[in-house]
Amino acid sequence: MDWKDKVVLVTGGTGSFGKKFTEILLKEYQPKKIIIFSRDELKQHEMRVRGFDHPSLRYFIGDIRDRERLVRALHGVDIVVHAAALKQVPACEYNPMEAVKTNILGTSNVLEAALDTGVKKVLALSTDKAVSPANLYGGTKLVAEKLVIQSNNYAAGSATRYACVRYGNVVGSRGSIVPLFIKQRQSGRITVTDERMTRFWLSLEQGVKFVINCIEQMEGGEVFVPKIPSTKVIDLARAIAPDAKIEIIGIRPGEKLHEDLLSDDEARNAVEQEMMYIIKPPETLWNRSQHYEGKPLPEGFSYTSENNTEWLDVEGIRKYIAPFEQAFVNGTLEG
């Protein structure tokens, strides 16, 4: 796929993912235009003055809750990467309708506006918390996934196609546990909710390159799941603050001990490739010619942060977090 003649729009483009996606796309793929769509003028200004002032960049103020604004923004766009979301679990629990309005209704607006304006590809970012959700955030992302995949039926007679990427925690992203632990380290005390807890991890760059790869190969209706390592959260704490006291404070409402990226029910309709799993689209009404290479998964297979075959030990975690340690020292780490 040649990106040089493509116009790309990123919802939530001023977030951690959006900035890294824009950086890599400008450096390695040189698309015709990248549109940063977000609702915060200050974050757009800060992004521009901190080096994102390329001639092919456009900044578009808007909210995914506003369908008319999305229709205006999407005219002439070829590819949409939908990264906008309310993602803080406690905030979503306390403000449930706000999470529904952004993560579900906002996603619906993106999908419908893309169809109405002739966008060719929409790739939405999802999360391990959408699998067997235990909190409202996960529930809204599960619904959002279903909306994305089934929207291919509405688009059957057009060129518009929709797919999802589903991955785990991104090291150092805004609101993640890594900046929290780095800040707590200064007090000599790290809080961990449960010493048994495990999580999937990947770097921002890994996430972005996986998304780009999936955009290039998507045909519509897939959920792409990368193979990524697991960590024990207590090992993460030890890697960041080896001399700090670790205090176990108890699991919070809506929090899981372990996360899931692929359930055993989904695995029946998935194939395994070297670097990922692909959940195939269900029986569909749209024309497609998907012939996914890969092997079927055994009955009862699931992909969880607990049963993962790839793990990061304390030393491996330190290599992952090294860039964020330096960013903290430089005062540029986003909390």
Beta strands, then each sheet from edge to edge (+ up, - down):
strand 1: 7-11
strand 2: 33-38
strand 3: 57-61
strand 4: 79-82
strand 5: 121-127
strand 6: 161-167
strand 7: 169-170
strand 8: 189-192
strand 9: 198-202
strand 10: 223-226
strand 11: 230-232
strand 12: 245-248
strand 13: 260-262
strand 14: 270-272
strand 15: 276-279
strand 16: 295-296
strand 17: 303-304
sheet 1: 3+ 2+ 1+ 4+ 5+ 6+ 10+ 15- 14+ 16-
sheet 2: 7+ 9+ 11-
sheet 3: 8+ 12+
sheet 4: 13+ 17-
end
